[in-house]
Amino acid sequence: MKDVMILMGAGQIGMAIARRMGQGMKILVGDKNLKNAEAITKIMNEAGFDALPFETDLSSRKDIKATIAKAMEYGEIKMLVNAAGVSPSQASIETILKVDLYGTAVLLEEVGKVIAKGGVGVTISSQSGWRMPQLTAEQDRQLATTPTEELLDLEILKPENIKDTLHAYQMAKRCNEKRVMAESVKWGERGARINAVAPGIIVTPLALDEFKGPRGDFYKNMFAKCPAGRPGTADEVANVAELLMSDKGAFITGSTFLIDGGATSSYYYGPLQPQ
């Protein structure tokens, strides 16, 4: 038996974090597209890791519970890396809310029921949630604490209150961060920690889709005018995740770390301010 890591989402950011933290562990790589999971697994196993692909849909509680059950066949779950999700240019409003918002909430909830003592998790949020106008304290509380099966029935998440796919994505990421705060209390009762990382423009296949999509010029302008002057890399996101998941981050839980090259700062106080 080994300590087990669940990696949800077979992409560049998730793999970078898993490679940084998964030495000696059994790594279950879950993705809706099994071929993607198999491709990441092959790369990792050829680099000396012990990874196993698994087909799973983040928007399905049944699939999430099946993923957890499969992981527990190999040992205690000590790490969760959630890098699964869809982007505004890839999916409909309904799909974004079902996968990025509801699915992430269910995953944190279900893993939190079984995470081993000393366990740690990180979920990938986004700078996007930081650009949306502030919600009321009551709306934030609703996103943080509403039972998962009632989340999508909230007034602020009804279709008539979501303007477009970008707004849906921003709301999903705001919810991710609030759920991390609320779940950290429950994870703490098991001696475990959970945090989020909110990346800006990171060069991945998903980002390349965005560059080619209807908001491509917007994104290119964003990293051109941010203080860093460039997009980030998956390994830079892994640098932050490594801190949060290692013993050096033992006093950090329930937090979201923004890693966006200063783009959000520029959006509020610099050349990216809306005109």
BELFEN-V268082 format. One record per pair of residues at least 4 apart in sequence whose C-alpha atoms are under 6 Angstrom apart, sorted by the first residue. I is the first residue (numbers start at 1). GAP is how many residues later the second one is. D is the distance in Angstrom with one decimal. If there is no record, write none. Layout:
I&GAP&D  I&GAP&D
//
This chain:
1&73&5.4  1&74&5.0  2&23&5.9  2&73&5.0  3&22&5.3  3&72&5.4  3&73&5.3  3&75&5.9  4&21&5.4  4&22&4.7  4&23&5.9  4&71&5.9  4&72&5.8  4&73&4.6  4&74&5.6  5&22&4.7  5&74&4.5  5&75&5.6  6&21&5.9  6&22&5.0  6&74&4.9  7&21&5.9  7&22&4.9  7&74&4.8  7&75&6.0  8&22&4.8  8&74&4.8  8&75&5.7  8&76&5.4  9&21&5.9  9&22&5.0  9&74&4.9  9&75&3.8  10&21&5.8  10&26&5.8  10&27&5.2  13&221&4.7  14&69&5.2  15&4&6.0  16&219&5.7  16&222&5.8  17&221&4.7  18&4&5.1  26&24&5.4  26&25&5.9  27&24&4.5  28&23&5.8  28&24&5.0  29&8&5.8  29&23&5.9  29&24&4.8  29&25&5.8  30&24&4.7  30&25&5.6  30&26&5.6  31&6&5.6  31&24&5.3  31&25&5.3  32&23&5.4  32&24&4.9  32&25&4.9  34&21&5.0  37&16&5.1  38&15&5.3  41&4&6.0  41&10&5.4  44&5&5.4  45&4&4.7  45&5&5.7  56&7&5.4  57&6&5.8  58&41&5.8  58&45&5.0  59&39&5.6  59&40&4.5  59&44&4.4  72&4&5.8  77&38&5.4  77&39&5.8  78&38&5.4  78&41&4.3  79&40&5.7  79&41&5.1  79&42&5.4  80&41&4.4  81&40&5.8  81&41&5.2  81&42&5.9  82&41&4.5  83&41&5.3  85&15&5.3  88&77&5.0  88&78&5.2  91&4&6.0  93&72&4.9  93&75&5.7  95&4&5.9  96&4&5.4  97&4&4.9  98&4&5.0  99&4&4.7  100&4&5.8  100&72&5.8  101&71&4.4  107&4&6.0  108&4&5.8  111&4&5.7  112&75&5.5  115&4&6.0  117&73&5.7  117&74&4.8  117&75&5.6  118&73&5.5  118&74&5.0  119&73&4.7  120&72&5.5  120&73&4.7  120&74&5.6  120&125&5.9  121&73&4.6  122&72&5.7  122&73&4.9  122&74&5.2  123&73&4.7  124&72&5.7  124&73&5.1  125&48&5.4  125&72&5.7  125&73&4.5  126&72&4.0  126&73&5.0  127&71&5.2  127&72&5.6  127&73&5.2  128&42&5.2  129&41&4.4  129&44&5.0  129&45&4.8  135&4&5.9  141&4&5.9  142&4&5.2  143&32&5.3  144&34&4.6  144&35&4.5  144&38&5.8  146&5&5.9  156&5&5.9  163&4&5.9  175&4&6.0  179&4&5.8  180&4&5.8  180&74&5.4  181&73&4.2  184&4&5.8  184&10&5.5  184&70&4.9  187&5&5.1  187&6&5.9  188&4&5.1  193&60&5.2  194&59&5.4  194&60&5.9  195&58&5.4  195&59&5.1  195&60&5.1  195&61&5.9  196&60&4.5  197&59&5.4  197&60&4.8  198&59&5.8  198&60&4.6  198&61&6.0  199&60&4.8  199&61&5.3  200&60&3.9  201&30&5.2  202&29&5.5  202&30&4.5  202&31&5.2  203&4&5.7  203&30&5.7  210&6&5.7  211&5&3.8  212&4&5.3  223&6&5.6  223&7&5.0  223&8&5.6  224&5&4.9  224&6&5.9  225&4&6.0  226&36&5.5  226&37&4.5  226&40&5.8  227&35&5.4  228&33&4.8  238&4&5.8  241&4&5.9  242&4&5.8  243&6&5.4  244&5&4.7  265&4&5.8  266&4&4.0  266&5&5.8  266&6&5.2  267&5&4.3  267&6&4.4  268&5&5.4
//
